[in-house]
Amino acid sequence: MDNTTYWIWWVLGIIHILPLFIGSNHLIHSITPQSPIQCNQTICTLQNSYGTWNDRKNCYALNVTYPTTEEQLRLAVSYVVQNNLTAKIVTKFSHTIPKLSCPQQNNNHAYFISTEKYDTEIQIDATNLTVTVDSGVKLRQLIDEVEKNGFSLVAAPYWEGVTIGGVISTGSHGSSWWGKGGAFHDHVFGISIIVPGSKSEGYAKVLRLESHDPLFNAAKVSLGVLGAISKV
C-alpha cells in the first residue's frame, strides 16, 4: 500500500468515527418499548417483549385493568371471579416466549390484569437482610434501591426489565454470588398471593405464605395459574 492510499484510508477512518465524539449525546440513545397491551374500542391485544409469539398468533382479551395497590389487585381478581372470566397477569414488558400471559378461553370472557403500575412498595429490613416489594417492581428498580442502602441481591437473571413477580412465578434464574444458587425463587422467604374466595370473603382473598407453609413452593413457581402474586 503506497502512502497516498494509506492516508486516504486514514482520513476515511477518522471521518467514520468522528460522529462518535462530536455530539454523541444526540446520536446514541435508547427508547423504552411500548406497552405490550394495545386496546381499541372493542378488544385488547397482547404482545410479548419480542414482538411476536412463538405460534405467530395474537393474544386477545376483552379488557385490561392496571391496579396500583394490593387492594386494587384483589378487587380485580374479585371482579374476574364474580363475572366468571378468565384472567391472566401481564407484566410491564411481557418478557416471555411461551404464552403464559394469554387466557385460553374465548376472548369475550378473557381479562388482562397488568402489574405495570403496581410497583411502589420497596421495604428494606436491614436487620434481617430482607426486602419486601410489590410484585410489579422491576429488577433494575430493586437493584438500585437496595444499592442505595448498601446491599446487593444474591442472585438475578440477565435482563433487568423483568418484574419480581414474573421472575419468581416463572422460575427464572441467573448468576449468584452466595447461598442457594442462581434460581431467584430459592431466595424468597415469604410471598403474598391473591386467590379466588367465597362471597363472604369478597370473592378474592390474600394468602400470606412463608417457607413453612405447605403451599409455599407451589405458590412461588406457579406460572400464574394459582393466583396473582401481590408481594414478595
N, C-alpha and C positions, 0 to 999 in steps of 0.2 A: 504494500500500500504506500503510494507516494505521499509527500507532505500535504499536497493540495487536498487529496481525498480524505486524509486524516483530519484536517481542520474542518472540512465540510461536515463530516460525521460528528465532530466535537461540537460544532455550533448547533447542529440539529438536535443533539442530545441535550444541550443547555436549554434550547427553546422548548423541548418536550417536558422537562422537569420544572421549568421556571414558574408555571402556574401553581405548583405545589407550595411555593414560597411567597408568592405575591397574592394577597387577598384570599388565602386558603380558607379563611373562615366563611367565605361566601361560596366556596366550591364543594366543601365536604360537610355534609350534614345527614342526619337520619330523620326518618319520618315514622311516627307511631302508626301501626296498622289500624285500619278502620275497624269498627265493631264487627264481630263475626255474625251478629244478628242484624238483618235488614228487614224492615217491615213496610208494607204498603197498607192500603185501606182494607185489605181482605185477608192477608196472610203474612207470616214471618218466615224468612228463610235463614237457615244457619249454615255457615261455612266454618271450616277449621282454619288454623293459622297458616296452613299450606295453600289455601285457596280452593281445594277440591278434596272430596272424599275418595277413599280407595276404590269404591264401586262406581264412581263418577255420577252418582245420583244425589240430587239435592235433598236437604232435610228441612221439613216444614213443621210449623205449629200454628195454632190459631192466634196466640198472643204471647206476650212476654211481660214479666214484671221485674223490677230492679229494687229489691229490698236494701235498706241501708242499716238496719238493726236486726238483732236476733229475733225480736218480737215480730217485726215485719216479715222475716223469713218464715216464722212459724205460721203467721196468718196466710202466707202464700201457700204453704203446704195444706193448711186447713181448707182454703178455697178449692184446691185441687181435689181433696177428699170429698168435700160436700157436693161438688159438681161432677163427680165420677170421671175425672180427667186423667190423662197420662202425662206426667211431668218429668222433665229432666233438668238437672242443674247444668248451667253453662258458665264457664269461667270467662275472664276478661278477653283473652285471645283465643279461647277454644283450642288449646295446643294439644291436639290428639289426632292420631292417624285413624284408629278404629272409631266407629260412630257411637262412642259412649254417651254422647250428649243428645242423641237423636231418639225421640219417642218412637215406639214400634207400631202404635196403632194409627188409625186414620187421623190425618192432621186436623180434622174438625173436632177431635177430642184430645188434642195434644197441647201442651203448655210448656213454655220455657221459663225457668227461674234463673236469672242471671245474678252472679255474685260480683259483677263489675264494680258496683258502688258500695259493696259491703266489705270495707277494708279500713275501718277507722281504728279499732282497738288493737294496740300492741302493749301488753303489760309485762314488764320485766321484773322478775323476782331475783334480785342479786344474791340473796341469802341461800336460796335453794338452787340457783343456777338454772332457772326455768323461765320460759316466756309463754304467755297466753295470747293468742291472736284470733281475730275474725278469720273465717275460712277464705274470704276473698282477698286477704292481704297477699301482695305479690312477693316473690322471693327476694328481689332486689330491695324492695321496701323493708323487708325484715332484716336483711343483711346490714343495710345502712343504719337501722335503728339500734340493733344490738352492738354494732361497732361504735356508735356514739357513747355507749355505756361501758366500753372497754371489753366487750365479749365478742365471740365469733361462733358461728354454727359449726357443729361437729361434722355434719355431712350436708351435701347439697348436690342436686343434679346439675347438668351443664348449662341449661338455659334459664336465665334469671327472670323471664317474663311469666313463668308459671305461678299459680296461686298455691298457698299452703294446703288448702282443702283438696285441690286437684292432685298435688304431688302425693299426698298421703293415700287418697282413695284409689289411686291407680298403681300404687306400689312402686313409684319412681325411685330411682337410685342414682348414685354418682360417686364422687370421691369422698373419702372421710380421712380424718387425721387422728381419730381416737375413738375408743369404745366399741360399739357393736357393729361397725362396718358402714357401708355406703347406702343402705336402704333407709330412706328418710323416715319411714313409719316406725322403724325399730327404735327410734329415739323419742317417740311420743309417750308421755306419761298419762295423759288424760284427753278425752275427746267428748264433745257435745254433739249429738245428732238429733235432728228433728224427724219424728216418725208419725204416721197416722195414729189418731187417738179416737176415743169414744166421743159421743155427743157431749157428755158431761165434762170431758177434757178439752172441749172446743175443737174437736176433730183433728187435733195435732198436738203433740207434746214433745218436750225436750228431755232427752235421756243424757244424764251426766255419767260417763263411764270412765273408770280408771283401770289400771293394769290387773287388778284382782277380780274384775267383773268377767263372767264367762262370755259375754258378748263383745268384749273389748277388741280382740283381734279381728273378729268379723266386721265390726263397725269401722275399723281403720281402713282396711283394703277391701272396700265394698263395691267398688266400681260404680258407685252412685245408685245402686239398686235397693238399698235398705232404708234410705232416707237422705236428708240434706244435712251435711256436716255444717255446724254453725260456729263452733270454736274448737281450737286445738291447743 
